Amino acid sequence: MSIAVKDLAGIYPAIITPMKAGGDLDLAKLDRLLDRLIEDLIGTGVAGICACGTTGQNPVLTRKEHLMLVGPINRRISGRCQIIASAGSNFNGGSAQPLQCH
């Protein structure tokens, strides 16, 4: 589903991407973060959530890492607000492919 610019209104806070010291994704920390943060944000009436973008790590994530992050966020939101997930990348192995999460 795409969002038309005219439909963007309201607050879209960014979700951080938890990383381990060695640079790997910390999916356990992401899950704990989502337990609290997503429910609190949706409860306050945000229009949507921004993932993999405005907190700086998007250019270095692989397509697989994008999916590993955006999928759980999208499932947790479960249609209760919009999700905007950056799909650009400096990783040449997949940045030209569309990013689809279910």
C-alpha positions as CSV (number, residue, x, y, z in Angstrom):
1,M,0.0,0.0,0.0
2,S,1.4,3.4,-0.9
3,I,0.5,6.7,0.8
4,A,-0.2,9.8,-1.3
5,V,1.6,12.9,-0.1
6,K,-1.8,14.6,0.3
7,D,-2.7,11.9,2.9
8,L,0.2,12.6,5.1
9,A,-0.9,14.6,8.1
10,G,-0.2,14.4,11.8
11,I,2.8,13.0,13.8
12,Y,5.0,10.3,12.5
13,P,7.7,9.5,15.1
14,A,10.8,7.5,14.2
15,I,11.5,4.1,15.7
16,I,15.1,3.5,16.5
17,T,16.9,0.4,15.1
18,P,18.6,-1.4,18.0
19,M,22.0,-2.6,17.1
20,K,24.5,-4.9,19.0
21,A,28.0,-3.7,19.7
22,G,29.3,-5.6,16.6
23,G,26.8,-3.9,14.3
24,D,24.2,-6.7,14.0
25,L,20.6,-6.1,14.6
26,D,19.3,-6.6,18.1
27,L,16.0,-8.2,17.4
28,A,15.4,-9.2,21.0
29,K,15.7,-5.5,22.0
30,L,13.5,-4.5,19.1
31,D,10.8,-6.8,20.4
32,R,11.0,-5.3,23.9
33,L,11.0,-1.8,22.4
34,L,7.9,-2.5,20.4
35,D,6.1,-4.0,23.4
36,R,6.1,-0.6,25.1
37,L,6.7,2.1,22.4
38,I,4.2,1.1,19.7
39,E,1.3,0.7,22.1
40,D,2.2,4.0,23.8
41,L,2.5,5.9,20.5
42,I,-0.7,4.5,19.0
43,G,-2.4,5.2,22.3
44,T,-1.5,8.9,22.0
45,G,-3.0,9.1,18.5
46,V,0.0,9.3,16.2
47,A,-0.8,9.2,12.5
48,G,2.0,6.8,11.7
49,I,5.4,5.3,12.5
50,C,8.6,5.9,10.6
51,A,10.9,2.9,10.5
52,C,14.4,2.4,9.0
53,G,15.0,6.0,8.1
54,T,15.3,9.1,10.1
55,T,17.6,7.7,12.9
56,G,20.5,7.1,10.5
57,Q,21.0,3.4,9.9
58,N,18.9,3.0,6.7
59,P,21.8,3.5,4.2
60,V,23.8,0.6,5.6
61,L,21.0,-2.0,6.1
62,T,20.6,-4.9,3.7
63,R,17.3,-5.8,2.2
64,K,17.0,-8.8,4.6
65,E,17.7,-6.5,7.6
66,H,15.0,-4.1,6.4
67,L,12.5,-6.9,6.3
68,M,13.7,-8.2,9.7
69,L,12.9,-4.7,11.1
70,V,9.9,-3.5,9.2
71,G,8.0,-6.8,9.3
72,P,7.7,-7.0,13.1
73,I,6.8,-3.2,13.3
74,N,4.2,-3.6,10.7
75,R,2.7,-6.6,12.4
76,R,2.6,-4.9,15.7
77,I,0.9,-1.8,14.2
78,S,-1.6,-4.1,12.6
79,G,-3.3,-1.4,10.6
80,R,-4.0,0.9,13.5
81,C,-1.8,3.6,12.0
82,Q,0.3,4.2,8.9
83,I,3.9,3.0,8.6
84,I,6.5,4.7,6.5
85,A,9.6,2.6,6.0
86,S,12.6,4.0,4.1
87,A,13.6,1.7,1.2
88,G,16.7,3.5,0.0
89,S,20.1,2.0,0.6
90,N,23.8,2.3,0.0
91,F,23.9,-1.5,-0.2
92,N,24.0,-2.3,-3.9
93,G,22.8,-5.9,-3.5
94,G,19.1,-5.0,-3.3
95,S,18.3,-1.4,-3.0
96,A,16.6,-1.3,-6.4
97,Q,14.1,-4.0,-5.4
98,P,10.8,-2.9,-3.9
99,L,10.5,-3.5,-0.2
100,Q,7.3,-5.4,0.8
101,C,6.6,-6.7,4.3
102,H,3.7,-8.7,5.5
